[in-house]
Amino acid sequence: MSIKNTDIFGRKVFFVAPDSSLVPMSFMEDFCTLGYESHILSRGDGSLTENIDIVISHFPDALLYVNIDANVSGIGWLQFVRKIRQQNPDILVGVIFSAPHQERIHHVENEFGNDVSPLAGCVALAPGESEENFKTLVAALEKAGAKGRRNSIRALCNDSSYISFGVGGKAFHARVDDVNISHISCVLGESGVHGMRIYDKVRAAHICVNGLEFSSDVVLIMKREKGGLSTAVFMFIKKPDDEPGLEKDLEPELNKKIYEITSREFTKLLKK
């Protein structure tokens, strides 16, 4: 059986014109914590159909969840979803809707589930049930394979991001290339990390990720030199037993920054 890119890297997820009381922006950050990269395409961001076209052209294996309760001029959701599926066979499309009673659920499932294939679920959300709605959406994302085999979202850092630390009387300073909630990848100078071995630990490394500064213990898990460029990957570890991961108070801060970076890149794409 052949393995697709989506099986490994997952799919970017886009919520189209969601009801903010059912799918608030805070969900996007929470999804990021779980390894799902998700964004909102709102009606206030210009032409909704144009933005959907941009998403599809740049991410041809995306997962779209369409809010069929949204009234958008010129769009009939059943025909709209059907057209997307016909023209973009690698796109997955699901629908989200408010479900105050069971009859509505049966109606939507009959209308969309029998007509549009393959469908990434008819996801019923309950007014005033934020926690349950989040769990429902996570279950839908998991069933659709949106995360693939990855466990976390990687964010590319700007040129001001760095890591600095001292080992054996030597000072190391490197530019941070990218980061996720558990690892940090660095580009070093010619000196690289000579003298350090794999699994060597560093205490209280000072790290800056796009303006977010913090200290964390790290362990070297990979280093290589190619084309005169030295790179290294460190994993965050925490007290008291050097278990993988950030300290409890740092993890939400870094996750927030990772989501901010990926969200800003997506916004720039739409504005382009």
Disulfide bonds with the S-S distance in Angstrom:
none
